[in-house]
């Protein structure tokens, strides 16, 4: 076995500024749901994780945040990289995950399998990091909720068509629920649990 198969991919080229830039992008995307933020930095290639998903995990995950990986993300390279770069434990139980990584957005897992938090501690819910093929403004879903003046449109390519309905089924749990990071090539968008998604008919 050679070094190329055993050495995890590098993290950010500039660890401090890379992490700070991605963290700011995530904060802005969460505060303004449905807005698209260009990815300011990305780690080296990690099989199973697209660069935006890897950057989000490198910024957010740590020793105290168990990670669950779907079959598309669950590669030996991704496991080694997450342990090495994020120092995050991996779990096979989605209910225990602080972050759930979906490497194939077209094969959406059952959202009810993840921890929505509790009435006493809704902030202890899971965050889903969903790899998607692309993001585009001004078309697609209609979004409403805090951080959105009126409505906002967002089109998501490479995501199972049942996502909006599955997400809406969790709305009655509020303030519990799931926050979502949409990780596309070179960009991020966020859907906090307060965001309501309407599937806008094509015209």
SVG drawing of the C-alpha trace seen along z (x, -y; Angstrom):
<svg xmlns="http://www.w3.org/2000/svg" viewBox="-48 -42 52 44">
<polyline fill="none" stroke="black" stroke-width="0.4" points="0.0,0.0 1.5,-3.3 1.4,-6.7 -1.2,-8.0 -3.8,-5.6 -3.0,-6.1 -2.3,-9.8 -5.5,-11.9 -6.1,-14.8 -5.0,-18.2 -7.3,-20.6 -7.4,-24.3 -4.3,-25.7 -4.5,-28.6 -6.2,-26.9 -7.0,-30.1 -8.3,-32.2 -9.9,-29.3 -11.9,-28.3 -12.9,-31.9 -14.1,-32.5 -16.2,-29.3 -17.6,-30.0 -18.7,-33.5 -20.2,-32.1 -22.2,-29.6 -23.4,-32.2 -24.5,-34.5 -26.3,-31.7 -28.0,-30.5 -29.1,-34.1 -30.4,-34.7 -32.0,-31.3 -31.9,-30.5 -29.1,-32.9 -26.2,-31.3 -22.7,-31.9 -19.7,-31.2 -17.2,-28.9 -14.3,-31.0 -11.9,-28.1 -11.9,-24.3 -9.8,-21.4 -8.1,-18.9 -10.2,-16.3 -11.8,-13.8 -13.6,-10.8 -17.2,-10.7 -17.3,-14.4 -17.8,-17.2 -15.6,-20.3 -18.4,-22.4 -19.5,-19.6 -15.9,-18.9 -15.3,-22.6 -18.4,-22.9 -17.4,-19.8 -13.9,-21.1 -15.3,-24.3 -18.1,-22.9 -17.2,-19.4 -15.1,-18.5 -14.5,-15.9 -18.0,-16.6 -20.0,-16.2 -20.6,-12.7 -20.9,-12.3 -23.1,-9.9 -22.3,-9.2 -24.7,-7.9 -23.5,-5.1 -22.3,-7.6 -20.2,-9.6 -19.0,-6.6 -15.7,-5.9 -12.5,-4.8 -10.9,-8.1 -13.7,-10.2 -13.6,-8.3 -9.8,-8.7 -10.0,-12.4 -12.8,-13.2 -11.0,-11.5 -7.7,-13.2 -8.8,-16.7 -11.9,-17.2 -11.1,-14.8 -14.8,-13.9 -16.2,-10.5 -18.2,-8.5 -21.4,-6.8 -23.5,-4.2 -26.6,-5.4 -28.3,-8.4 -30.1,-9.3 -26.8,-10.0 -25.4,-12.2 -24.8,-15.9 -24.0,-16.2 -25.4,-13.8 -23.6,-13.8 -25.6,-12.9 -23.2,-12.4 -25.9,-11.7 -28.9,-14.1 -30.9,-12.0 -31.0,-9.2 -32.5,-11.0 -32.5,-9.1 -35.6,-9.1 -35.4,-12.5 -37.2,-11.1 -34.2,-8.9 -32.2,-12.0 -32.3,-13.7 -34.6,-16.7 -33.6,-17.8 -35.9,-17.8 -38.4,-20.4 -35.9,-21.2 -32.9,-21.3 -34.0,-21.9 -30.5,-23.2 -29.1,-19.7 -30.7,-18.6 -28.8,-17.2 -27.6,-19.4 -27.9,-17.7 -25.1,-18.4 -26.6,-17.5 -24.4,-17.3 -26.3,-18.7 -25.4,-19.2 -26.2,-23.0 -27.9,-26.0 -29.6,-28.8 -31.5,-31.9 -34.9,-33.4 -36.5,-30.1 -37.5,-26.8 -38.8,-26.7 -40.5,-29.6 -39.0,-30.1 -40.6,-32.0 -39.6,-32.6 -37.2,-34.6 -34.3,-36.2 -36.4,-36.3 -38.0,-39.6 -41.3,-38.4 -40.3,-35.4 -37.1,-34.1 -36.7,-31.6 -34.1,-28.9 -33.6,-26.1 -31.7,-23.0 -30.4,-20.5 -29.5,-16.9 -31.9,-16.6 -34.6,-14.0 -38.0,-15.5 -39.5,-14.3 -37.2,-16.5 -39.6,-19.5 -42.4,-17.2 -40.2,-15.3 -38.9,-18.5 -42.4,-20.0 -43.5,-16.9 -41.1,-18.0 -42.6,-21.5 -45.0,-20.6 -42.0,-19.6 -40.8,-23.3 -38.8,-24.5 -37.3,-21.1 -36.3,-20.2 -33.4,-19.8 -31.1,-22.5 -29.8,-21.9 -26.7,-22.9 -26.9,-22.5 -23.4,-21.9 -23.0,-22.4 -19.9,-22.7 -18.2,-26.0 -21.2,-27.2 -23.4,-26.8 -27.0,-27.6 -28.7,-27.0 -32.2,-26.1 -32.7,-26.5 -35.6,-24.8 -37.6,-28.1 -37.7,-28.2 -40.8,-27.0 -40.5,-25.5 -43.2,-25.7 -42.7,-23.7 -43.6,-26.3 -45.4,-24.9 -43.6,-25.2 -45.2,-27.9"/>
</svg>
